[in-house]
Amino acid sequence: MEVMSPRVLVLENGAWQDVFDVLELTDHVIRARSPFLFEVGEELKVRIDRDGGAATETTARVRGHAGPDDDRVPELELAQGAP
């Protein structure tokens, strides 16, 4: 059975949007590619859907961007108490 990576959705105008390709989810930090550039310090309402598990809603803060200038990857820090 194949395990799918978690999906991270962002709440925008009352609807959940799938705008991230999750690369890593560890220690309350999400590294994910996105066609959108989020500003450092920006807070996002996110929902994390894990394979076969319950979805978790929390707040994530953009703490920075990693990688070269032509391939920036947002790093999102999840709020305290998030999985």
VONUDREN-525856 format. One record per atom (N, C-alpha, C): residue in one letter; x, y, z. Coordinates in steps of 0.001 Angstrom, whole numbers, padded with zeros to 6 digits, always signed. Layout:
// residues N
AXYZ;...
END
This chain:
// residues 83
M+000839-001179+000000;M+000000+000000+000000;M+000886+001245+000000;E+000645+002152-000907;E+001433+003367-001044;E+000958+004421-000052;V+001912+005037+000648;V+001593+006107+001585;V+001737+007431+000851;M+000679+008223+000898;M+000695+009515+000217;M+001291+010573+001138;S+001956+011568+000545;S+002449+012664+001367;S+001265+013471+001864;P+001474+014149+002978;P+000375+014979+003481;P+000052+016100+002501;R-001192+016511+002492;R-001624+017672+001702;R-001804+018831+002656;V-001384+019988+002217;V-001570+021208+003004;V-002404+022157+002163;L-003566+022506+002694;L-004493+023406+002006;L-004532+024739+002745;V-004787+025809+002017;V-004846+027150+002591;V-006269+027682+002454;L-006779+028284+003521;L-008109+028885+003486;L-008008+030266+002842;E-008717+030431+001726;E-008708+031694+000981;E-010137+032013+000561;N-010640+033149+001010;N-012005+033580+000678;N-013044+032514+001007;G-012885+031862+002158;G-013864+030892+002637;G-013778+029512+002013;A-012774+029264+001162;A-012635+027952+000517;A-011204+027443+000687;W-011069+026134+000829;W-009759+025511+000954;W-009127+025370-000420;Q-007902+025885-000554;Q-007182+025862-001827;Q-005951+024957-001712;D-005739+024112-002709;D-004591+023210-002746;D-003488+023894-003548;V-002603+024647-002860;V-001579+025441-003551;V-000159+025000-003211;F-000025+023911-002458;F+001296+023459-002041;F+001596+022052-002524;D+002847+021827-002879;D+003398+020500-003134;D+004350+020252-001971;V+003912+019462-000987;V+004669+019271+000248;V+005946+018482-000029;L+007071+019079+000367;L+008366+018417+000256;L+008744+017755+001576;E+008385+018421+002679;E+008782+017926+004000;E+007847+018495+005063;L+007499+017660+006028;L+006697+018087+007173;L+007323+017463+008406;T+008158+018241+009096;T+008854+017737+010277;T+008927+018820+011335;D+008926+018389+012594;D+009108+019314+013719;D+008305+020598+013585;H+007076+020472+013185;H+006165+021606+013092;H+006567+022632+012036;V+007305+022164+011031;V+007689+023023+009914;V+007299+022328+008612;I+006686+023086+007724;I+006327+022581+006399;I+007229+023254+005380;R+007858+022464+004541;R+008580+022991+003367;R+007784+022525+002166;A+007328+023458+001342;A+006456+023099+000232;A+006603+024078-000920;R+006603+023552-002119;R+006613+024399-003316;R+005210+024973-003524;S+005186+026162-004095;S+003913+026807-004395;S+004110+027766-005560;P+003097+027919-006409;P+003204+028909-007485;P+003063+030334-006939;F+002700+030460-005655;F+002508+031768-005035;F+003687+032084-004116;L+004047+033345-004038;L+005105+033780-003137;L+004442+034424-001927;F+004612+033795-000794;F+004053+034320+000447;F+005121+035158+001144;E+004706+036216+001820;E+005636+037123+002480;E+006073+036557+003827;V+007336+036778+004172;V+007845+036368+005470;V+007024+037062+006551;G+006574+036291+007531;G+005741+036813+008607;G+004255+036657+008352;E+003880+036392+007118;E+002465+036218+006770;E+001910+034995+007493;E+000696+035115+008015;E+000039+033998+008677;E-001056+033448+007783;L-001108+032128+007709;L-002070+031436+006862;L-002874+030451+007692;K-004153+030346+007432;K-004980+029300+008029;K-004808+028082+007134;V-004308+026970+007692;V-004027+025783+006892;V-004751+024565+007439;R-004969+023620+006551;R-005512+022309+006925;R-004527+021266+006415;I-004125+020369+007297;I-003189+019309+006939;I-003984+018014+006858;D-003997+017418+005669;D-004668+016137+005437;D-003598+015065+005332;R-003624+014125+006255;R-002673+013018+006229;R-003356+011783+005687;D-002598+010910+005058;D-003109+009683+004457;D-003898+008869+005482;G-005208+008790+005289;G-006054+007966+006140;G-006317+008525+007520;G-005757+009666+007857;G-005954+010241+009180;G-006890+011426+009143;A-007191+011916+010305;A-008063+013083+010407;A-007312+014341+009976;A-008030+015258+009391;A-007444+016537+008988;A-007277+017417+010223;T-006234+018231+010206;T-005955+019147+011301;T-005931+020560+010748;E-006651+021466+011407;E-006637+022868+011022;E-005811+023642+012041;T-004971+024537+011552;T-004115+025339+012416;T-003671+026589+011672;T-002863+027381+012319;T-002268+028564+011704;T-000798+028290+011428;A-000328+028749+010294;A+001085+028620+009939;A+001616+030007+009604;R+002847+030260+010033;R+003503+031540+009756;R+004655+031293+008806;V+004749+032105+007763;V+005857+031976+006815;V+007102+032485+007527;R+008067+031569+007762;R+009275+031982+008483;R+010434+032304+007552;G+010288+031958+006273;G+011333+032268+005308;G+011173+031463+004040;H+012165+031618+003159;H+012185+030886+001897;H+013570+030275+001734;A+013618+029006+001362;A+014888+028299+001183;A+015132+028062-000301;G+016375+027840-000644;G+016718+027507-002019;G+017208+028696-002810;P+017621+028419-004052;P+018133+029487-004914;P+017029+030457-005329;D+017424+031642-005766;D+016455+032685-006132;D+015427+032235-007158;D+015822+031360-008077;D+014888+030941-009121;D+014042+029730-008726;D+014198+029247-007491;D+013424+028083-007029;D+013194+028177-005520;R+012567+029274-005085;R+012336+029507-003660;R+011259+028569-003135;V+011490+028026-001936;V+010542+027122-001282;V+010139+027761+000052;P+008846+028067+000217;P+008401+028629+001488;P+008574+027628+002632;E+008973+028138+003791;E+009017+027356+005014;E+007965+027921+005950;L+007022+027077+006339;L+005920+027490+007177;L+006078+026869+008552;E+005983+027683+009590;E+006068+027205+010968;E+004653+027078+011517;L+004307+025890+011971;L+002969+025651+012474;L+002822+026221+013886;A+001610+026641+014229;A+001328+027183+015555;A+001574+026125+016612;Q+001873+026562+017829;Q+002067+025641+018943;Q+000855+024737+019094;G+001118+023478+019390;G+000041+022518+019587;G-000409+021825+018323;A+000121+022219+017162;A-000223+021550+015901;A+000560+020254+015802;P+000049+019271+015045;P+000739+017986+014942;P+002013+018080+014157;
END
